[in-house]
Amino acid sequence: MKTSTAIFLALTALPLFGQVLKVEPQPSPAGAASLQANWSVMPDGSALLSWVEKSAAADSLRYAIRRGAAWSDVRTVVARRHFFHHPAELPEVVALPGGSFMAHWIEMPKEGAEAEYLYVAASADGVRWSAPMIGHKDRSLVQHGLGSMVSSGPAEASMIWLQALKGEDGPVTLMRTVLSSEGGNPKIVKEETLDSDVCACCPTSVIRTTKGLLIAYRDHTAGEIRDIATIRFENNAWTASKIISPDRWQINACPINAAAAASKGANVAVAWYTAAGNKPRAQLALSSDNGANFGPAVLISTGQAYGYTSTASDDAGGAYVSWLERGTNNARLLVRHVNAKGVAGPVAQVAQGERESLGYPRLVRSGTETSIVWGNADGGSKVQTARISP
């Protein structure tokens, strides 16, 4: 059943410390049948929004860049492809230093099978794109997905993803593929395993800090414990995996609900969902030393959370965080700010509707502006954006 999405300006839920946030609708460049939206940030600080646009025959991956208050022309990365329409499988378009671009997305190579392949494409200018290429070496009919990507050098991107060579019953591995965009064509430079046993179907999140890459993901340890871990690439080596907050969530299933990381200089924010102790909630932890150490987990949600968190670091060591939470008759997309001391401000409602119609919302910090995107054509809505401000 189709449910329209409503936007509310500065709807405060709790009288907590901090300024009331304002939620102001922004025009969205996405078409009516759009879903699986994602943000990245250009080298010049502009926000890049990508999304999948559906048609009767097949789908297209498209994107636009927001500079100031204006969107660029909409450009198409790839068309007439059969994307995997899972809300947690978000395609992404990333701009690299030097002017080139890289994109990734998921397709199912065999109808009726559980196999997933990660595809990539590159562009020297963001206009003309290469032919799609499978972005991993393994070609067996298993899951290769839940990717995230970040620039890791001139004309180079690092794609973080999960590989289930033995199916979801595992073990499932956390992988990194280093891709080159030189010449406008993607090339696999390196592929490596980072963790040999992780949660099978929870998204990954990768960011850059002043010291290097940081990956946040849902780990899997003895006793079916599935807590959020980080691993960092510093001084040309990967650190050991480290649990951010020992929730001790024991679940013999995959929650399809992981962590979202953001950074600003040496400051790092990681938001996540847990249902440890039978208390579904969204949490946030902050670091001021590039993710080497995190402060205590801050409770973000105010009721029964569905999760699907996102976060965006501000300029003062704090962060904005969004999540989905159960409402009276439907789901609510909520957002709040947490300052550098871990004090959470008032809650503002961005949208409400059936949970499927809200998709997997994403926050971005571009310059001094914070924006959010949400919506899912399969759930009766489309991609919409709004500006979040104090």
C-alpha positions in Angstrom: 0.0 0.0 0.0 1.4 3.4 -1.0 2.1 5.7 1.9 3.0 9.4 1.3 6.0 10.7 3.2 5.5 13.8 5.3 8.1 16.3 6.3 8.0 18.1 9.6 9.9 21.2 10.5 11.6 21.1 13.8 9.4 18.6 15.5 10.9 18.1 19.0 10.3 14.9 20.8 12.2 15.5 24.1 13.2 18.6 26.0 17.0 17.8 26.1 20.0 20.0 25.9 21.0 21.6 22.6 19.3 23.5 19.8 16.2 22.3 18.1 17.0 21.1 14.7 15.2 22.4 11.6 14.3 20.1 8.7 13.9 22.0 5.5 12.9 20.2 2.3 15.3 20.4 -0.6 14.5 19.7 -4.3 15.6 16.2 -5.3 17.2 15.6 -8.7 16.0 12.0 -8.7 13.1 10.7 -10.8 9.8 9.4 -9.7 10.8 5.8 -9.7 13.9 6.1 -7.6 15.5 4.2 -4.7 18.7 3.1 -3.1 20.1 6.6 -2.7 23.6 7.3 -1.4 25.9 10.2 -0.7 29.6 10.8 -1.2 31.6 14.0 -1.0 33.6 15.5 -3.9 37.3 16.6 -3.4 36.0 20.2 -3.4 33.5 19.5 -0.6 30.4 19.3 -2.7 27.8 16.6 -2.1 27.3 13.9 -4.7 24.0 12.1 -4.6 23.5 8.8 -6.5 20.4 6.6 -6.9 18.9 3.8 -8.9 16.1 4.9 -11.3 13.7 2.2 -12.4 12.1 1.6 -15.8 9.9 -1.1 -17.3 12.8 -2.7 -19.1 15.7 -2.3 -16.7 17.3 0.2 -14.3 19.9 3.0 -14.4 22.4 4.2 -11.9 22.4 8.0 -11.9 23.9 10.9 -10.0 24.0 14.6 -9.6 26.3 17.0 -7.7 25.0 19.8 -5.4 27.1 23.0 -5.4 25.6 25.7 -3.2 21.9 25.6 -3.6 21.9 24.2 -7.2 22.1 20.6 -8.6 24.2 19.8 -11.6 22.7 18.0 -14.6 21.8 14.4 -13.9 24.3 12.0 -15.3 24.0 8.3 -16.0 26.7 5.9 -14.9 25.2 2.7 -16.4 21.8 1.9 -17.9 19.7 -1.2 -18.7 21.1 -3.2 -15.8 19.3 -5.5 -13.4 20.3 -4.1 -10.0 19.7 -6.0 -6.8 16.9 -4.0 -5.1 17.8 -4.6 -1.5 17.7 -1.4 0.8 21.0 -2.4 2.4 22.8 -2.8 -0.9 23.5 0.8 -1.8 25.3 1.6 -5.0 27.8 4.5 -4.8 29.5 7.0 -7.0 32.8 8.4 -5.7 34.9 11.2 -7.1 38.7 10.7 -6.8 41.5 13.3 -6.6 42.6 14.3 -10.1 39.1 14.3 -11.6 38.2 10.7 -12.2 35.3 8.8 -10.8 34.5 5.2 -9.6 31.1 3.5 -9.0 30.0 0.2 -7.6 26.7 -1.7 -7.4 25.2 -5.2 -7.0 23.6 -7.5 -9.6 22.4 -11.1 -9.3 24.1 -13.1 -12.1 21.6 -16.0 -12.0 17.9 -15.6 -11.5 16.6 -17.6 -8.6 20.0 -18.1 -7.0 21.4 -16.3 -4.0 24.5 -15.2 -5.8 25.5 -11.6 -5.9 28.3 -9.9 -7.9 29.8 -6.5 -7.2 30.2 -4.5 -10.4 32.4 -1.4 -10.9 32.8 1.2 -13.6 35.2 4.1 -13.9 35.2 7.5 -15.7 37.9 10.0 -16.4 35.5 12.9 -16.3 32.2 11.7 -14.8 30.4 11.9 -18.1 31.7 9.0 -20.2 31.8 5.8 -18.2 33.6 2.5 -18.9 31.8 -0.8 -19.5 30.9 -2.5 -16.2 33.4 -4.9 -14.7 33.1 -7.5 -11.9 35.0 -6.0 -9.0 36.3 -9.2 -7.3 38.3 -12.1 -8.4 36.0 -15.0 -7.3 33.4 -16.0 -9.8 31.5 -18.7 -7.9 27.8 -18.3 -7.4 27.9 -17.0 -3.9 27.3 -13.6 -2.2 29.7 -10.8 -2.9 28.1 -7.6 -1.6 27.3 -5.0 1.0 30.0 -2.8 -0.4 31.2 0.7 0.6 33.9 2.7 -1.1 36.3 5.6 -0.4 39.1 7.4 -2.3 42.4 5.9 -1.1 44.9 7.7 -3.4 45.2 9.6 -6.7 42.9 7.7 -9.2 42.5 5.0 -6.6 39.5 3.7 -4.6 39.2 1.1 -1.9 36.1 -1.0 -2.0 35.1 -2.8 1.2 32.7 -5.8 0.9 31.7 -9.2 2.2 32.4 -12.6 0.6 30.4 -15.7 1.5 32.3 -18.5 -0.2 30.5 -21.1 2.0 27.1 -19.3 2.1 25.6 -17.3 5.0 26.3 -20.1 7.4 29.9 -19.0 7.0 32.4 -18.1 7.7 31.9 -14.8 5.8 34.9 -12.7 5.2 35.5 -8.9 5.2 37.3 -8.0 2.0 39.1 -5.0 0.4 39.6 -4.5 -3.3 41.9 -1.6 -4.4 40.8 -0.3 -7.8 42.6 2.0 -10.2 40.7 4.4 -12.5 43.6 5.4 -14.6 42.7 5.9 -18.2 39.0 5.9 -17.4 38.8 2.1 -17.0 38.6 0.2 -13.7 41.5 -2.2 -12.8 41.9 -4.4 -9.8 45.2 -3.5 -8.2 44.9 -5.6 -5.1 42.4 -7.9 -3.2 42.9 -8.8 0.4 41.0 -10.4 3.4 40.7 -8.2 6.4 38.6 -10.3 8.8 37.9 -14.0 8.3 34.6 -14.2 10.3 32.0 -11.4 10.2 28.2 -11.0 10.2 26.9 -12.4 6.9 24.5 -9.7 5.7 25.3 -6.4 7.5 26.5 -3.4 5.5 30.1 -2.1 5.7 31.2 1.5 6.1 34.6 2.9 5.2 35.9 6.5 5.8 39.2 8.4 5.7 40.8 9.9 8.8 43.9 12.0 9.0 45.9 8.8 9.5 44.3 6.6 7.0 41.3 4.3 6.4 38.8 3.2 9.0 36.2 0.4 8.4 33.2 -0.1 10.7 31.3 -3.4 10.4 29.4 -6.0 12.4 31.7 -8.7 13.6 30.9 -12.3 14.4 32.6 -14.0 17.4 32.2 -17.2 19.4 28.7 -17.7 20.9 26.9 -15.9 18.0 27.9 -12.5 19.4 27.5 -9.8 16.7 28.9 -6.5 17.9 30.3 -3.5 15.9 34.0 -3.5 15.3 36.5 -1.2 13.6 39.8 -1.9 11.7 42.2 0.8 10.7 44.8 1.1 7.9 47.7 3.2 9.4 51.4 3.3 8.5 50.8 0.9 5.6 49.4 -1.8 7.9 46.0 -2.9 9.2 45.4 -2.8 12.9 43.7 -5.7 14.8 39.9 -5.7 14.8 38.5 -3.9 17.8 34.9 -3.9 19.3 33.7 -0.3 19.8 31.3 -1.1 22.6 30.8 -4.6 24.0 27.0 -4.8 23.6 27.3 -8.6 23.7 24.3 -9.0 21.3 23.8 -12.7 20.9 21.6 -13.6 17.9 21.7 -16.7 15.7 20.6 -14.8 12.6 21.7 -11.9 10.5 20.1 -8.5 11.5 20.9 -6.8 8.1 21.6 -3.7 10.3 25.2 -2.6 10.9 27.2 0.5 11.5 27.6 3.9 9.8 30.9 5.8 10.2 31.8 9.5 9.4 34.9 11.6 10.0 36.1 15.2 10.1 39.9 15.4 10.4 40.8 13.2 13.4 37.3 13.1 14.8 35.3 10.0 14.0 31.6 9.1 14.7 30.2 5.6 14.4 26.4 5.0 14.8 24.8 1.5 15.0 21.8 -0.6 15.9 21.7 -3.3 18.6 19.0 -5.4 20.3 21.2 -6.7 23.1 19.2 -7.4 26.2 16.0 -7.5 24.1 16.2 -3.7 23.9 16.3 -2.5 20.2 18.1 0.8 20.2 20.4 3.1 18.1 23.7 4.2 19.6 26.6 6.5 18.8 30.3 6.6 19.8 32.8 9.4 19.2 36.5 9.4 18.8 39.0 12.3 18.7 42.1 10.3 17.8 41.2 8.9 14.3 39.2 6.0 15.8 42.0 4.5 17.9 39.8 5.0 21.0 36.1 5.7 21.4 34.1 7.2 24.2 31.1 5.4 25.8 28.1 4.5 23.7 25.5 7.3 23.7 21.8 6.2 23.5 20.3 7.9 20.5 16.8 6.3 20.0 13.9 7.3 22.2 11.6 4.3 21.7 11.8 0.9 19.9 14.4 1.5 17.2 14.4 -0.3 13.8 18.0 1.0 13.3 19.3 1.7 9.8 21.5 4.4 11.3 23.5 7.1 9.5 25.9 9.7 10.8 27.7 12.9 9.6 30.6 14.5 11.6 30.4 18.2 12.3 33.2 20.7 12.6 33.5 20.6 16.4 33.9 16.9 17.2 30.2 16.1 17.4 27.9 14.4 14.9 24.4 14.3 13.4 22.8 10.9 13.5 19.6 9.5 12.0 17.7 6.3 12.5 14.3 4.6 12.0 12.0 4.1 15.0 8.6 2.6 15.5 5.8 5.2 15.5 2.2 4.9 16.6 1.0 3.5 13.3 4.1 3.4 11.1 7.8 4.1 11.1 9.5 7.5 11.8 12.8 8.8 10.4 14.4 10.8 13.2 17.6 12.9 13.5 19.4 14.5 16.4 22.8 16.1 17.1 25.3 14.9 19.6 28.0 17.3 20.7 31.7 16.4 21.2 31.1 15.7 24.9 28.5 13.0 24.0 25.5 15.1 25.0 22.5 14.3 22.7 20.2 17.2 21.7 16.5 17.3 20.9 15.0 14.9 18.4 13.5 16.1 15.1 11.3 14.0 12.8 12.2 14.1 9.2 9.6 11.8 7.7 7.1 9.1 8.5 5.5 6.2 6.6 5.7 2.5 6.1 9.2 1.3 7.0 9.8 0.1 3.4 8.9 3.5 2.0 11.7 5.2 3.9 14.4 3.0 2.5 17.9 3.2 4.1 18.3 6.9 4.9 21.7 8.5 4.5 23.2 11.7 6.0 26.1 13.8 4.5 28.1 16.8 5.7 29.1 19.0 2.8 31.0 22.1 3.8 28.9 23.6 6.6 25.7 22.0 5.4 24.1 18.7 6.6 21.6 16.9 4.3 19.7 13.7 4.5 18.2 11.5 1.8 15.5 8.8 2.1 12.8 7.0 0.1 12.2 3.8 -1.8 10.1 3.5 -4.9 9.5 -0.2 -4.1 7.9 0.9 -0.8 5.6 3.5 -2.3 7.9 6.6 -2.1 10.8 8.1 -4.1 14.1 9.6 -3.2 13.7 12.8 -1.3 16.2 15.2 0.4 16.2 17.7 3.2 18.6 20.1 4.9 19.3 19.6 8.6 20.3 22.7 10.6 20.4 24.1 14.2 
